[in-house]
């Protein structure tokens, strides 16, 4: 079990380092370009790992291509929103908002999967919503800088996408291998981000959405910029592998608790790299949301709801 926990903590750390890279390059490169490099180089790492295990291309076989398409479209949207939130918010704040995803998953599982959700977990969702509102007060007009409203919106849309992606993943794991789910998600995200870059290259300013689409135009990276973008992708792939390995050595309900270690890493990065200490309201709100999420994980463990394969391929950090 200890080995599984160490793998999970390592993956959480790697994903925070990746997010730090995303934030560092965000002033120089559009979101679509960062997503493209993140997905492309993660795909390379994933294929290399599957080949080493003797599972490539066997692991990519599928009987549900449209299921993968749905999950990939949702996950790709989530990655775009997640990277946008990192560009607009302090990294600790963006990380704290991402903790809303497991709570949203509870509600969505009740609606789309027909799971029985009792009063305990609904209560946790309600308490988590209070935590989100506390964090919102830091960034919206009733207490903070209104200029961060776009970042908050992106962070909440990223969390919502992650929750929907988890629901779709729970459907897929009944017949599909983890390698296939991750591969097709990375492939689809690479294609969609490439299409966004192509659209930005040919779009005219007077066409609908001209300003937004043109803002995603490709910017030729320097050697250092290319290495930074490639490293973001490689770190994403390595983090995914470490996370998957963690579920081979420990129960999913135990491993899931260590998702919240990302807040500790994010606070350290925010202080040391960006010199942005998290505010009291963000810390309090994040603690409330994390506490509610941990209660949900504990409750699902008690009820035997969490499936090992579903947690392997569907956590929020997989975006």
C-alpha positions, 0 to 999 in steps of 0.5 A: 500500500505504501508504494501505491501512496508514494506513486500517487503523491509523485503523480500529484507533484508532477501534475503541479509542476506541469501546471506551473509550466503552463502558467509560466508559458501562458503570457507567451503562447495561446492556450490552444498551442499549450494544449497541443504540446501537452497532448502531443508529447503526453501521447508520445510518452504513453505510447512508449510506456505501453510499448515497454509493457508489451501492450502496444497496440493491443491495448488500443483495441475498442468496441465503443469508439463513440464512447471514447469520442464523447469522453475525449470531447469532454476531457479536451474541453476541460483541458482548455478551460483548466489551462485558461484558468491557470493563465488567469488565476493564481495557481493555488486558486485554480487548484482549489476550484478544481476540488469541486469536480468530485462533488459535481460527480456525486450529483451527475452519478445520481442523474446519469448513472442512476447511483443511489445518493443518500443524504450524507453525500448530498450534505457533503455536496451542499457544504462543498458548495459553501466552500466554492462560494467562499472562494468566489467571494475573493474574485467576484464583485462582492469582495475581490477583483472583478477582473478575475471573473473570467478565470473563475468561470474557466476554473468552474467549467474545467471542474464541470468537464472533469466531473462529466469526463469521470461519469463517461469514464465509469461507463467505459471501464466496463468494457475498455482498457485504461490505456485505450481511454487515455490514448484516445483522449490524448489523440483527440485533444491533439487533433482539436487543439491543432484544428484551433491553431489552423482556424486561427491561421485562416480566420478573418477579424470580421468573421464571428468570434474573430477576436477570440479565435485569432487570439489562439494564433500560433506563436513560433517558440524559441528553443527554450520555449519549445523545450518548455512546451514539450516538457509540459506534455512529457510531464503530463504523460509521466504524471498519468503513468505514475497515477495509473501505477498507484492503483496497482498497489493500493485501494482506490479509495485510499489513493483518491485522498491524496489528490488533495496533496496538490493544494500543498504543492500549489501553495508552495509553488505559488509562494516560491515561484510566483510570490503570490500567497493564497488569501485567507478566503481561498484557503478556508474555501479550499479546505471546506471543499477538500473536506467535503470531497474527502467525506464523499470518498470515505462514504463511497468507500463504505458503500463500495461505489468506487471502482478501481479501474474507473479511478485509474483513468478518470481522475481530474488530474488526468486532464 
